[in-house]
Amino acid sequence: MNRKLFRKAFALFIAIMLAASITACGSKEAGESTAASEEGAADKAETAAAGEKEEGSGAALSSGFAKAHDAFTTTLVREENDDDPIPEPPEGVFDLVSYSSKAGDLAAYVSSDPGDGEKHPMIIWVVGGWGNGIDDFPFTYPDWEDDQTGSAFWQAGILTMYPSFRGGNGNPGYYEALFGEVDDIVSAYEYAAALPYVDPERIYLGGHSTGGTRALLASEYTDKFRAVFCFGAVDDITYHNNDQFTFDTDNEEEYKMRSPIHWLDDVKSPTFLIEGRDGNSDCLERMKEASQNDQIHCYVIENADHFSVLAPLTRLAAEKILADTGAEPAISITQEELDQAMEQEIPLPVPVMTKRRLEDPGITFSCPYIWDVLDSADGNGYEVYSRYEYDNAWDMSTLQIEGYPSEEAVDLQMLKKSMEDQEYLVNDMTIDGRAAIDAIIAFRSDNGETYYQRYVSVENGEEYVDFNFLTYGDYMEEANSLFQDIIESIAFED
């Protein structure tokens, strides 16, 4: 059900389910800047072998990737960029910053200073897709079957940087499709290493899909990263997403400068290539066969695809980073560990919460960063819901907040009795030292959908304030945990 229909269902439910209360007790009424584009189907290589180093590639190949890259001038046949706006990040969790690059100053989200005077590890995470910008995607719902957010790292306490690249978000320059973006990643490292709260010896790099390919190229270019995690990287771009290429596709050297398989021997940092069998595993297999470099570690995950490896295995990578505290890199990963991680129990996602203030009725509360607070259609309160419509508890739950003068509202115990008569499970509680009731019900609508409602009414001096939560029955467990966090955050202004 889309958002508009869901809100309509909410309104109809309130009108019907609380009719008895209204009649008996007075006038009481019951996601690269839009949703970040998910990577499409996993890129598939053509049947032609893509990974052989050619004897005739000349001095460029023999000189190593860094020298060859720096000496090469790409020719762009299309000058493409965007000016997509960058949402302000959740305050106190991430900062919006600019970092210097060869193209000019570029935007990035960076974890806020923990303020403890210590130096901490950081990972630079490069999201998938061919866009060069950033948006609020890192703070959206981390779907267990397709979690491209990289949020596992900062949820585990690891500082995280999400860089944008040349041509994105109004940045200077143009999309270079895996060439200049490598320079931008190195520049992001330099910025991170200079932060007073970051340990410059423990800066990691990771990415998925196109982001994984960018990360692998960066690992071939520089040894500054302590370790690199590449999910779903491709070996040779000749056979991949040609419609995204802005460079001269008649020049074979342009492809070589963007294809990791030609430069695998230049990797000097521990670099982990991970992919599901049903994803780009053929690319990974070709890279594994093409190089004997002992810094490159390749893993194919059975019964998984390009996306399903992300949620469990970024969490494993986060554990490895937190344990990697010695003077030298000491990360090792076994196939058994990866397979065990894929079998772990799915945890309840924890949203980034941000504080909101409503002048009338004079309250503050915290809700997910991606939820918007809007005036209700009737002007008597507020509607609070996600700006996205994906099928999950964060995006398909909603909250209504309304306040009533005490003479127009309902005595809590009268309301409690009325709602119990309607088969709500009702308990007395206190919120911020004020008397309240907490009513819960699951019900089926006329269209056959099952819903879960949690209705909290708080007595605040001369008024009552109601918090009316609704979600689909399928999301009841996750949503109730979220609702509880919101309820516990409610504070009244004296």
Summary of the structure (lengths in Angstrom):
residues: 494
radius of gyration: 26.2
end to end distance: 40.3
largest distance: 88.3
contacts: 1649
relative contact order: 0.13
helix: 31%
strand: 26%
